[in-house]
Amino acid sequence: MLTDATDKARAASTVAPRIEVTGNDSGSLITLSGRWTSHSVNQVDARMREIERSKSVSHVTIDMSAILGLDTAGAWLIERLRQSLQTRNIEVSLQGMRQTWKPLMEEVAKAVERVKNVVRPKRDFFLIRLFETIGRGVFSAFNDFKMAMHILGSTIRGSQMKRGRGSGISMPAIVHQMDMMGV
């Protein structure tokens, strides 16, 4: 977590994150305050998503000057909001961001961009998925049966190879062991 001083972080440990939206039709000011840390950002996640889906304006300013503490979770919400608005061709500017938060915000911006650009493959028709699952199960059962036969065959062949030398494993002992194992 990035804070300017440890005493500020301790004193502000109970300050919940808050969002205030003000503005008119041309632009909005979103003022963020409190501690935007992983312990508390769940309180504002729904509100941030509402703002992402809100009616279009031409310009949005996100004021971060009243934020007392920021970690990766808080930076993620702020950056997700910024990029979501930008994809809708809304001009977004960050205001009041501390210099110590700049590297964090840059890295989180890259991560949000990677997650946003993930292409999810189209799912096949449900009958195709059903038959695929059945087919994979049949092939898996066949392969398991084949491996079991390899083990059984190796056991029997190993005992037959020793049989002619006099010190081999007796066939009744192998059959008894296989019977005990349930093979």
C-alpha positions as CSV (number, residue, x, y, z in Angstrom):
1,M,0.0,0.0,0.0
2,L,1.3,3.4,-0.9
3,T,0.9,6.2,1.6
4,D,2.8,9.4,2.3
5,A,3.4,8.7,6.0
6,T,2.8,5.7,8.2
7,D,1.1,7.8,10.8
8,K,-1.4,9.0,8.2
9,A,-2.1,5.4,7.3
10,R,-2.7,4.4,10.9
11,A,-4.9,7.4,11.6
12,A,-7.0,6.8,8.4
13,S,-7.3,3.0,8.8
14,T,-11.1,3.2,9.3
15,V,-11.8,5.8,6.6
16,A,-14.0,4.0,4.0
17,P,-13.6,4.9,0.3
18,R,-16.1,7.4,-1.0
19,I,-17.2,8.6,-4.4
20,E,-18.9,11.9,-5.2
21,V,-20.1,12.7,-8.7
22,T,-20.8,16.3,-9.6
23,G,-21.2,18.1,-12.9
24,N,-23.5,19.0,-15.7
25,D,-24.2,17.7,-19.2
26,S,-20.8,18.7,-20.7
27,G,-18.6,17.3,-18.0
28,S,-18.4,15.5,-14.7
29,L,-16.1,15.6,-11.7
30,I,-15.7,12.4,-9.8
31,T,-14.1,13.0,-6.4
32,L,-12.6,9.9,-4.7
33,S,-11.7,10.0,-1.0
34,G,-10.8,7.6,1.8
35,R,-8.7,4.5,1.7
36,W,-8.8,2.7,-1.6
37,T,-7.3,-0.6,-0.4
38,S,-8.2,-4.3,-0.9
39,H,-9.9,-4.3,2.5
40,S,-12.4,-1.6,1.6
41,V,-12.8,-1.2,-2.2
42,N,-15.6,-3.8,-2.3
43,Q,-17.8,-1.0,-0.8
44,V,-17.4,1.1,-3.9
45,D,-17.1,-1.5,-6.7
46,A,-20.8,-1.5,-7.5
47,R,-20.9,2.3,-7.6
48,M,-17.9,2.4,-9.9
49,R,-19.6,0.0,-12.3
50,E,-22.7,2.3,-12.2
51,I,-20.5,5.2,-13.2
52,E,-19.0,3.1,-16.0
53,R,-22.5,2.5,-17.5
54,S,-23.9,6.0,-16.8
55,K,-25.1,8.3,-19.6
56,S,-22.5,9.8,-21.8
57,V,-20.8,13.1,-21.1
58,S,-18.0,14.7,-23.1
59,H,-15.4,15.1,-20.4
60,V,-14.8,13.4,-17.0
61,T,-12.2,14.5,-14.4
62,I,-11.3,12.0,-11.7
63,D,-10.0,13.8,-8.6
64,M,-7.7,11.6,-6.5
65,S,-6.4,14.3,-4.1
66,A,-8.5,13.2,-1.2
67,I,-7.4,9.5,-1.3
68,L,-5.6,8.7,1.9
69,G,-4.2,5.2,0.9
70,L,-4.1,3.3,-2.4
71,D,-3.1,-0.2,-3.2
72,T,-3.4,-2.4,-6.3
73,A,-7.1,-3.1,-5.8
74,G,-8.0,0.6,-5.6
75,A,-5.8,1.4,-8.5
76,W,-7.5,-1.4,-10.5
77,L,-11.0,0.1,-9.9
78,I,-9.8,3.6,-10.9
79,E,-8.0,2.5,-14.0
80,R,-10.9,0.2,-15.0
81,L,-13.3,3.2,-14.8
82,R,-10.9,5.4,-16.8
83,Q,-10.4,2.9,-19.6
84,S,-14.1,2.0,-19.7
85,L,-15.0,5.7,-20.2
86,Q,-12.3,6.1,-22.8
87,T,-13.6,3.2,-24.9
88,R,-16.9,5.2,-25.1
89,N,-15.0,8.2,-26.5
90,I,-15.2,10.2,-23.3
91,E,-12.2,12.3,-22.5
92,V,-10.9,11.4,-19.0
93,S,-8.3,13.2,-17.0
94,L,-6.8,12.2,-13.6
95,Q,-6.2,15.0,-11.2
96,G,-4.5,15.1,-7.8
97,M,-2.6,11.8,-8.2
98,R,0.5,11.7,-6.0
99,Q,3.8,11.0,-7.6
100,T,4.4,7.9,-5.5
101,W,1.3,6.4,-7.1
102,K,2.3,7.0,-10.7
103,P,4.3,3.7,-11.1
104,L,1.5,1.7,-9.6
105,M,-1.1,3.3,-11.8
106,E,1.0,2.7,-14.9
107,E,1.5,-1.0,-14.2
108,V,-2.2,-1.5,-13.3
109,A,-3.2,0.3,-16.6
110,K,-1.1,-2.3,-18.5
111,A,-2.8,-5.1,-16.6
112,V,-6.3,-3.7,-17.2
113,E,-5.5,-3.3,-20.9
114,R,-4.4,-7.0,-21.1
115,V,-7.5,-8.2,-19.3
116,K,-9.8,-6.1,-21.4
117,N,-8.3,-7.4,-24.7
118,V,-8.8,-11.1,-23.9
119,V,-10.8,-12.7,-26.7
120,R,-13.2,-15.3,-25.3
121,P,-13.8,-18.1,-27.7
122,K,-17.3,-18.7,-28.8
123,R,-18.8,-21.8,-27.2
124,D,-20.0,-24.6,-29.4
125,F,-23.6,-25.7,-29.6
126,F,-24.6,-27.7,-26.5
127,L,-25.1,-31.0,-28.4
128,I,-21.6,-30.7,-29.8
129,R,-20.2,-30.1,-26.3
130,L,-22.2,-33.1,-25.0
131,F,-20.9,-35.5,-27.6
132,E,-17.4,-34.1,-27.2
133,T,-17.6,-34.9,-23.4
134,I,-18.9,-38.4,-24.1
135,G,-16.2,-39.1,-26.7
136,R,-13.4,-37.8,-24.4
137,G,-14.7,-40.1,-21.6
138,V,-14.8,-43.1,-23.9
139,F,-11.2,-42.5,-25.2
140,S,-10.1,-42.0,-21.6
141,A,-11.6,-45.3,-20.5
142,F,-10.0,-47.0,-23.4
143,N,-6.6,-45.6,-22.6
144,D,-7.0,-46.6,-18.9
145,F,-7.9,-50.1,-20.0
146,K,-4.9,-50.3,-22.3
147,M,-2.5,-49.2,-19.6
148,A,-4.0,-51.8,-17.2
149,M,-3.4,-54.5,-19.8
150,H,0.2,-53.3,-20.2
151,I,0.8,-53.7,-16.5
152,L,-0.9,-57.1,-16.4
153,G,1.0,-58.3,-19.5
154,S,4.4,-57.0,-18.1
155,T,3.8,-58.9,-14.9
156,I,3.0,-62.2,-16.6
157,R,5.8,-61.8,-19.2
158,G,8.3,-61.0,-16.5
159,S,7.5,-64.2,-14.6
160,Q,7.7,-66.3,-17.8
161,M,11.1,-65.0,-18.6
162,K,12.4,-66.2,-15.3
163,R,10.7,-69.6,-15.5
164,G,13.3,-71.4,-17.5
165,R,16.2,-70.4,-15.2
166,G,15.0,-72.1,-12.0
167,S,14.8,-69.0,-9.9
168,G,11.8,-67.5,-11.4
169,I,8.5,-66.4,-9.8
170,S,6.0,-69.2,-9.7
171,M,2.8,-68.7,-11.8
172,P,0.5,-69.7,-8.9
173,A,2.0,-66.9,-6.7
174,I,1.3,-64.3,-9.4
175,V,-2.3,-65.5,-9.9
176,H,-2.8,-65.4,-6.1
177,Q,-1.5,-61.8,-5.9
178,M,-3.7,-60.8,-8.9
179,D,-6.7,-62.4,-7.2
180,M,-5.9,-60.5,-3.9
181,M,-5.7,-57.2,-5.8
182,G,-8.9,-57.8,-7.6
183,V,-7.4,-57.7,-11.1
